[in-house]
Amino acid sequence: MNIILFNPAEVEPPLSRKDPRARHILDVLRRQPGDTFDAGLINGPRGKGTLVAINEDSLGLSFAWGDLPPLPSPIHLLIGLPRPQTARGILRDVTTLGVTALHFVRSDKGEAGYAGSNLWKSGEWRECVITGAAQAFCTRLPEVTHGRSLREAIATLPAHATRLVLDNYEATSALSQYPLPGNQPVALALGSERGWSAAERTLLKDAGFVLVHLGPRVLRTETACVAAVTLLKARLGSL
């Protein structure tokens, strides 16, 4: 991790030595009392943490906060719920790239059971997002939802967002060539491992989405997410 992130409620009490962050401070960064490390408040400022004391069961820490990091790119992703191991990678890597929202939706071709996996029930998904933000040296986490229908997720999108949907069947325009207006929000929909159904493509088109593609090669869902977000960020001037 390139920055160690804390919830606001964690900055006053000692940090348990069993906490992975404590092990990182001691074993990876090899900090001693009086040494500093990069720290951040989740969705808050970055700054410096100081290792004040190494106790038998905990670390004593103090913090000095600085400025907020830049806002993420105004990209809202709608993703057909993939298998949990794929979702973990998407949560981590897309957060590292920096987007505003990730909406994992139920889809016709996706497995219904994915919505009830331990990834979502246990809250593990949030740890994946925090790991992605720490990699990016950022404190800002995207909004994450899961388990809603595609129609419900579409209803939450900014009304003025450019709406695009990746599709391997009917799309004739390349995402890399599609004109984007300035730094306005972009909503991008990506199907699960087996793509969108015909009914879902109709629903998306009726909601103002334009079908685009990433070229003739069929990509894994996690690869398509990273490639598409990278292209969008480049087009929005935020790389």
Contacts in CASP RR format, 6 or more apart in sequence:
PFRMAT RR
TARGET T0000
AUTHOR 0000-0000-0000
METHOD contacts of the structure
MODEL  1
MNIILFNPAEVEPPLSRKDPRARHILDVLRRQPGDTFDAGLINGPRGKGT
LVAINEDSLGLSFAWGDLPPLPSPIHLLIGLPRPQTARGILRDVTTLGVT
ALHFVRSDKGEAGYAGSNLWKSGEWRECVITGAAQAFCTRLPEVTHGRSL
REAIATLPAHATRLVLDNYEATSALSQYPLPGNQPVALALGSERGWSAAE
RTLLKDAGFVLVHLGPRVLRTETACVAAVTLLKARLGSL
1 24 0 8 1.000
1 131 0 8 1.000
1 134 0 8 1.000
1 135 0 8 1.000
2 38 0 8 1.000
2 134 0 8 1.000
2 135 0 8 1.000
2 136 0 8 1.000
2 137 0 8 1.000
3 38 0 8 1.000
3 39 0 8 1.000
3 40 0 8 1.000
3 46 0 8 1.000
3 133 0 8 1.000
3 134 0 8 1.000
3 137 0 8 1.000
3 138 0 8 1.000
3 139 0 8 1.000
4 21 0 8 1.000
4 24 0 8 1.000
4 25 0 8 1.000
4 37 0 8 1.000
4 38 0 8 1.000
4 39 0 8 1.000
4 40 0 8 1.000
4 49 0 8 1.000
4 134 0 8 1.000
5 39 0 8 1.000
5 40 0 8 1.000
5 41 0 8 1.000
5 42 0 8 1.000
5 130 0 8 1.000
5 133 0 8 1.000
5 134 0 8 1.000
5 139 0 8 1.000
6 21 0 8 1.000
6 39 0 8 1.000
6 40 0 8 1.000
6 41 0 8 1.000
6 42 0 8 1.000
6 63 0 8 1.000
7 41 0 8 1.000
7 42 0 8 1.000
8 41 0 8 1.000
8 42 0 8 1.000
11 41 0 8 1.000
11 61 0 8 1.000
11 63 0 8 1.000
14 55 0 8 1.000
14 57 0 8 1.000
14 58 0 8 1.000
14 59 0 8 1.000
14 60 0 8 1.000
14 61 0 8 1.000
15 21 0 8 1.000
15 22 0 8 1.000
15 58 0 8 1.000
15 59 0 8 1.000
15 60 0 8 1.000
15 61 0 8 1.000
16 22 0 8 1.000
16 57 0 8 1.000
16 58 0 8 1.000
17 23 0 8 1.000
17 26 0 8 1.000
17 55 0 8 1.000
17 56 0 8 1.000
17 57 0 8 1.000
17 58 0 8 1.000
17 59 0 8 1.000
22 58 0 8 1.000
22 59 0 8 1.000
25 31 0 8 1.000
25 37 0 8 1.000
25 51 0 8 1.000
25 59 0 8 1.000
26 54 0 8 1.000
26 59 0 8 1.000
29 35 0 8 1.000
29 37 0 8 1.000
31 37 0 8 1.000
31 51 0 8 1.000
32 51 0 8 1.000
32 54 0 8 1.000
33 51 0 8 1.000
33 52 0 8 1.000
33 53 0 8 1.000
33 54 0 8 1.000
34 50 0 8 1.000
34 51 0 8 1.000
34 52 0 8 1.000
35 50 0 8 1.000
35 51 0 8 1.000
36 48 0 8 1.000
36 49 0 8 1.000
36 50 0 8 1.000
36 51 0 8 1.000
37 48 0 8 1.000
37 49 0 8 1.000
37 51 0 8 1.000
38 46 0 8 1.000
38 47 0 8 1.000
38 48 0 8 1.000
38 49 0 8 1.000
38 137 0 8 1.000
39 46 0 8 1.000
39 47 0 8 1.000
39 48 0 8 1.000
39 49 0 8 1.000
39 63 0 8 1.000
40 46 0 8 1.000
40 47 0 8 1.000
40 63 0 8 1.000
40 65 0 8 1.000
40 139 0 8 1.000
41 65 0 8 1.000
41 139 0 8 1.000
42 130 0 8 1.000
42 133 0 8 1.000
42 139 0 8 1.000
42 141 0 8 1.000
43 139 0 8 1.000
43 140 0 8 1.000
43 141 0 8 1.000
44 68 0 8 1.000
44 139 0 8 1.000
44 140 0 8 1.000
45 65 0 8 1.000
45 66 0 8 1.000
45 67 0 8 1.000
45 68 0 8 1.000
45 69 0 8 1.000
45 139 0 8 1.000
46 65 0 8 1.000
46 66 0 8 1.000
46 67 0 8 1.000
46 68 0 8 1.000
46 69 0 8 1.000
46 137 0 8 1.000
46 139 0 8 1.000
47 63 0 8 1.000
47 64 0 8 1.000
47 65 0 8 1.000
47 66 0 8 1.000
48 63 0 8 1.000
48 64 0 8 1.000
49 61 0 8 1.000
49 62 0 8 1.000
49 63 0 8 1.000
49 64 0 8 1.000
50 61 0 8 1.000
50 62 0 8 1.000
50 63 0 8 1.000
50 64 0 8 1.000
51 59 0 8 1.000
51 60 0 8 1.000
51 61 0 8 1.000
52 59 0 8 1.000
52 60 0 8 1.000
52 61 0 8 1.000
52 62 0 8 1.000
53 59 0 8 1.000
53 60 0 8 1.000
54 60 0 8 1.000
68 139 0 8 1.000
69 137 0 8 1.000
69 138 0 8 1.000
69 139 0 8 1.000
69 140 0 8 1.000
71 140 0 8 1.000
72 98 0 8 1.000
72 99 0 8 1.000
72 100 0 8 1.000
72 138 0 8 1.000
72 140 0 8 1.000
72 142 0 8 1.000
73 97 0 8 1.000
73 98 0 8 1.000
73 99 0 8 1.000
73 100 0 8 1.000
73 229 0 8 1.000
73 232 0 8 1.000
73 233 0 8 1.000
73 236 0 8 1.000
73 238 0 8 1.000
74 100 0 8 1.000
74 161 0 8 1.000
74 183 0 8 1.000
74 184 0 8 1.000
74 185 0 8 1.000
74 186 0 8 1.000
74 236 0 8 1.000
75 98 0 8 1.000
75 99 0 8 1.000
75 100 0 8 1.000
75 101 0 8 1.000
75 185 0 8 1.000
75 186 0 8 1.000
75 187 0 8 1.000
75 188 0 8 1.000
75 229 0 8 1.000
75 232 0 8 1.000
75 233 0 8 1.000
75 236 0 8 1.000
76 99 0 8 1.000
76 100 0 8 1.000
76 101 0 8 1.000
76 103 0 8 1.000
76 157 0 8 1.000
76 158 0 8 1.000
76 161 0 8 1.000
76 185 0 8 1.000
76 186 0 8 1.000
76 187 0 8 1.000
76 188 0 8 1.000
77 94 0 8 1.000
77 99 0 8 1.000
77 101 0 8 1.000
77 102 0 8 1.000
77 103 0 8 1.000
77 187 0 8 1.000
77 188 0 8 1.000
77 189 0 8 1.000
77 190 0 8 1.000
77 225 0 8 1.000
77 229 0 8 1.000
78 103 0 8 1.000
78 105 0 8 1.000
78 150 0 8 1.000
78 153 0 8 1.000
78 154 0 8 1.000
78 157 0 8 1.000
78 187 0 8 1.000
78 188 0 8 1.000
78 189 0 8 1.000
78 190 0 8 1.000
79 90 0 8 1.000
79 102 0 8 1.000
79 103 0 8 1.000
79 104 0 8 1.000
79 105 0 8 1.000
79 189 0 8 1.000
79 190 0 8 1.000
79 191 0 8 1.000
79 192 0 8 1.000
79 221 0 8 1.000
79 225 0 8 1.000
80 104 0 8 1.000
80 105 0 8 1.000
80 106 0 8 1.000
80 107 0 8 1.000
80 110 0 8 1.000
80 150 0 8 1.000
80 190 0 8 1.000
80 191 0 8 1.000
80 192 0 8 1.000
80 195 0 8 1.000
80 221 0 8 1.000
81 87 0 8 1.000
81 104 0 8 1.000
81 105 0 8 1.000
81 106 0 8 1.000
81 107 0 8 1.000
81 110 0 8 1.000
81 111 0 8 1.000
81 114 0 8 1.000
81 115 0 8 1.000
81 146 0 8 1.000
81 147 0 8 1.000
81 192 0 8 1.000
82 90 0 8 1.000
82 104 0 8 1.000
82 110 0 8 1.000
82 114 0 8 1.000
82 192 0 8 1.000
82 193 0 8 1.000
82 221 0 8 1.000
82 222 0 8 1.000
83 111 0 8 1.000
83 114 0 8 1.000
83 193 0 8 1.000
84 114 0 8 1.000
84 117 0 8 1.000
84 118 0 8 1.000
84 119 0 8 1.000
86 193 0 8 1.000
86 220 0 8 1.000
86 221 0 8 1.000
86 222 0 8 1.000
87 104 0 8 1.000
87 114 0 8 1.000
87 119 0 8 1.000
87 125 0 8 1.000
87 128 0 8 1.000
88 119 0 8 1.000
88 124 0 8 1.000
88 125 0 8 1.000
88 128 0 8 1.000
89 128 0 8 1.000
89 222 0 8 1.000
90 102 0 8 1.000
90 221 0 8 1.000
90 222 0 8 1.000
90 225 0 8 1.000
91 102 0 8 1.000
91 125 0 8 1.000
91 128 0 8 1.000
91 129 0 8 1.000
91 132 0 8 1.000
91 144 0 8 1.000
92 128 0 8 1.000
92 129 0 8 1.000
92 131 0 8 1.000
92 132 0 8 1.000
92 135 0 8 1.000
93 132 0 8 1.000
93 222 0 8 1.000
93 225 0 8 1.000
93 226 0 8 1.000
94 102 0 8 1.000
94 142 0 8 1.000
94 225 0 8 1.000
94 226 0 8 1.000
94 229 0 8 1.000
95 102 0 8 1.000
95 128 0 8 1.000
95 129 0 8 1.000
95 131 0 8 1.000
95 132 0 8 1.000
95 133 0 8 1.000
95 136 0 8 1.000
95 141 0 8 1.000
95 142 0 8 1.000
96 132 0 8 1.000
96 133 0 8 1.000
96 135 0 8 1.000
96 136 0 8 1.000
97 136 0 8 1.000
97 226 0 8 1.000
97 229 0 8 1.000
97 230 0 8 1.000
97 233 0 8 1.000
98 136 0 8 1.000
98 138 0 8 1.000
98 140 0 8 1.000
98 142 0 8 1.000
98 229 0 8 1.000
98 233 0 8 1.000
99 142 0 8 1.000
99 229 0 8 1.000
100 142 0 8 1.000
100 143 0 8 1.000
100 185 0 8 1.000
101 142 0 8 1.000
101 143 0 8 1.000
101 144 0 8 1.000
101 145 0 8 1.000
102 142 0 8 1.000
102 143 0 8 1.000
102 144 0 8 1.000
102 145 0 8 1.000
103 144 0 8 1.000
103 145 0 8 1.000
103 146 0 8 1.000
103 148 0 8 1.000
103 153 0 8 1.000
103 156 0 8 1.000
104 144 0 8 1.000
104 145 0 8 1.000
104 146 0 8 1.000
104 147 0 8 1.000
105 147 0 8 1.000
105 148 0 8 1.000
105 149 0 8 1.000
105 150 0 8 1.000
105 152 0 8 1.000
105 153 0 8 1.000
106 112 0 8 1.000
106 115 0 8 1.000
106 147 0 8 1.000
106 148 0 8 1.000
106 149 0 8 1.000
106 150 0 8 1.000
107 150 0 8 1.000
107 191 0 8 1.000
107 192 0 8 1.000
107 195 0 8 1.000
107 196 0 8 1.000
107 197 0 8 1.000
107 200 0 8 1.000
108 196 0 8 1.000
108 197 0 8 1.000
108 199 0 8 1.000
108 200 0 8 1.000
109 191 0 8 1.000
109 192 0 8 1.000
109 193 0 8 1.000
109 194 0 8 1.000
109 195 0 8 1.000
109 196 0 8 1.000
109 197 0 8 1.000
110 192 0 8 1.000
110 193 0 8 1.000
110 194 0 8 1.000
115 146 0 8 1.000
115 147 0 8 1.000
118 124 0 8 1.000
119 125 0 8 1.000
119 128 0 8 1.000
120 146 0 8 1.000
120 147 0 8 1.000
125 144 0 8 1.000
125 146 0 8 1.000
126 141 0 8 1.000
126 144 0 8 1.000
129 141 0 8 1.000
129 142 0 8 1.000
129 144 0 8 1.000
130 141 0 8 1.000
133 139 0 8 1.000
133 140 0 8 1.000
133 141 0 8 1.000
145 153 0 8 1.000
145 156 0 8 1.000
150 189 0 8 1.000
150 200 0 8 1.000
150 203 0 8 1.000
150 204 0 8 1.000
151 203 0 8 1.000
154 203 0 8 1.000
154 204 0 8 1.000
154 207 0 8 1.000
157 163 0 8 1.000
157 185 0 8 1.000
157 187 0 8 1.000
158 185 0 8 1.000
158 187 0 8 1.000
160 184 0 8 1.000
160 185 0 8 1.000
161 184 0 8 1.000
161 185 0 8 1.000
161 186 0 8 1.000
161 187 0 8 1.000
162 180 0 8 1.000
162 181 0 8 1.000
162 184 0 8 1.000
162 185 0 8 1.000
162 186 0 8 1.000
162 187 0 8 1.000
163 186 0 8 1.000
163 187 0 8 1.000
163 189 0 8 1.000
163 204 0 8 1.000
163 207 0 8 1.000
163 208 0 8 1.000
163 209 0 8 1.000
163 210 0 8 1.000
164 175 0 8 1.000
164 178 0 8 1.000
164 186 0 8 1.000
164 187 0 8 1.000
164 188 0 8 1.000
164 189 0 8 1.000
164 209 0 8 1.000
164 210 0 8 1.000
164 211 0 8 1.000
164 212 0 8 1.000
165 171 0 8 1.000
165 188 0 8 1.000
165 189 0 8 1.000
165 190 0 8 1.000
165 196 0 8 1.000
165 201 0 8 1.000
165 204 0 8 1.000
165 205 0 8 1.000
165 209 0 8 1.000
165 210 0 8 1.000
165 211 0 8 1.000
165 212 0 8 1.000
166 175 0 8 1.000
166 188 0 8 1.000
166 189 0 8 1.000
166 190 0 8 1.000
166 191 0 8 1.000
166 212 0 8 1.000
166 213 0 8 1.000
166 214 0 8 1.000
166 224 0 8 1.000
166 228 0 8 1.000
167 195 0 8 1.000
167 196 0 8 1.000
167 201 0 8 1.000
167 211 0 8 1.000
167 212 0 8 1.000
167 213 0 8 1.000
168 195 0 8 1.000
168 213 0 8 1.000
168 218 0 8 1.000
169 201 0 8 1.000
170 201 0 8 1.000
170 211 0 8 1.000
171 211 0 8 1.000
171 212 0 8 1.000
171 213 0 8 1.000
172 211 0 8 1.000
172 213 0 8 1.000
173 210 0 8 1.000
173 211 0 8 1.000
173 212 0 8 1.000
173 213 0 8 1.000
174 212 0 8 1.000
174 213 0 8 1.000
174 214 0 8 1.000
174 215 0 8 1.000
175 212 0 8 1.000
175 213 0 8 1.000
175 214 0 8 1.000
175 228 0 8 1.000
175 231 0 8 1.000
175 232 0 8 1.000
176 214 0 8 1.000
176 231 0 8 1.000
176 235 0 8 1.000
178 210 0 8 1.000
178 212 0 8 1.000
180 186 0 8 1.000
180 232 0 8 1.000
180 235 0 8 1.000
180 236 0 8 1.000
182 236 0 8 1.000
183 236 0 8 1.000
183 237 0 8 1.000
183 238 0 8 1.000
186 232 0 8 1.000
186 236 0 8 1.000
187 209 0 8 1.000
188 228 0 8 1.000
188 229 0 8 1.000
188 232 0 8 1.000
189 196 0 8 1.000
189 204 0 8 1.000
189 209 0 8 1.000
190 221 0 8 1.000
190 224 0 8 1.000
190 225 0 8 1.000
190 228 0 8 1.000
191 221 0 8 1.000
192 221 0 8 1.000
193 220 0 8 1.000
193 221 0 8 1.000
196 204 0 8 1.000
201 211 0 8 1.000
204 211 0 8 1.000
205 211 0 8 1.000
214 224 0 8 1.000
214 227 0 8 1.000
214 228 0 8 1.000
214 231 0 8 1.000
219 227 0 8 1.000
230 239 0 8 1.000
233 239 0 8 1.000
END
